[in-house]
Amino acid sequence: QVQLVESGGGLVQQGGSLRLSCAASGRTFSSYSMGWFRQAPGKEREFVAAITWSAGSTYYADSVKGRFTISRDNAKNTVYLQMNSLKPEDTGVYYCAIDPYGTPQGMAHRGAGYWGQGTQVTVSS
């Protein structure tokens, strides 16, 4: 069992920045990817970004590419999402996820095996 806890969400004006953190605890895996998804009210969950834990290879949704940066601190078992130039359409609940033996591209297409409970991000206009 793996537990994922997100933090760092909040209210920010458009054009502003937020940094989300996701701390992982419990059982870990030798090869896996971690990433972020988001869900707006009345909308389906959508992929945002993911990263391989070993090499740090990244993959981003087109909607956030150039604005968001995913990174990880292996020593802290933590993944981050730096969000810059935020837009109102970025508003939603952001979920951290881990996919054992998965790839960032695979997470974008298939989802993930374990999920956090989410942190709210609200971008005002």
N, C-alpha and C positions, 0 to 999 in steps of 0.2 A: 504494500500500500504506500502510495506517495501522496503527500499533502502539499498543496500549492496555495500560498496566501499572497494576494495582491495588495498593494498599497500605493499611495501617491496620487490618486484621483482627486478631483475637485472641480471648482468652477473657475473658468478663465475666459478672458475676452478673446475674441478672434484676433489672430496674429500672435497670440501669446504662446507660452511653452509649459509643458508639464513633463515630469519624469516618473514613469511607473516602475515599480519594483515587484518582483515575484520571488519569494523565498520558498525553496523546495526542502522538504524534510521527509524522513522515512526511508523507504527502500529506494535505492538509486540503480541505474542501469549502466552497463559498460558502453553502450552505443545508443544514443537517442538524440532527438531534437526537441527543443522547446520553442514556444511561440506565443503569439498574442492573437486573439480574436476579439471582435466587438459585436454588440447587438443593440440597435436602436429600438425604441418602443414600436411595436407593430411590424418590425422587420425581422428577417432571418439573420442568424449569426453569419458573420463574414470574416474571412481571414484577413489579418493585418500584416504580420511579419513572423518569421521563424528563423532559428539558428541551430546549427549542429553544435553539440556540446564539446566535441573534441577539437575540430578544426576551426570552428567559428564561422563556417560558411553561412551566408544569409540569403534570404529571399523575401521580397516585399510585394504586397499588393500594389498595383499601378496607382491606386488612389492616394497612397501615402509615400510613394517612392520620392526621394529627394527631400522629404520633410521629416520623416520618422527614421530613427536609428535604433536597431536592436543590438544589444550586447550582452555579454555574460561575464560573471566573475566566478570562475570554477572553485576557488577557495571558499567562497561564501555561499555556494550553491544558489546563486541568485541570477536572474535574468532581468534586464532593464529594457524599457522602451522610452527613449527620448523623443518627445513629440514637439516639434517646432512648427511655426506658422499655422497654428491650429485654425480650423474652419468650423462653422456651426455644424456642418455635416459630419464632423468627427465625433459629435456627441453620441454617447451610448455607454453601456456597461462593457468594460474591457475585461476579458478573461484570459488568464494565463493557462497554458496547456503544455503537456508533455506527451510525446509519442515514442514509446520504446521501439527502437530499431527503425524508426521512421526517418524521413527526410523532410526538409522544409517545404519542398515542392509537394511531397505527399501529404503533409499537413494541410496545405492550401486546398488540395483536391479532396481529401478524405476525412479531415478533422484530426482528432487526437484521442488518446486513450484515457488521460486523466485531466481533470479540470479544476481550477480554483473557483471560488465563489463570486469573483468579480469585484471591480471597483468602478464607481461612477465617474465619468468624465463629461462635463457640461461646458460647451463653448458658446458664449453669448455673442450676439451681433451688435 
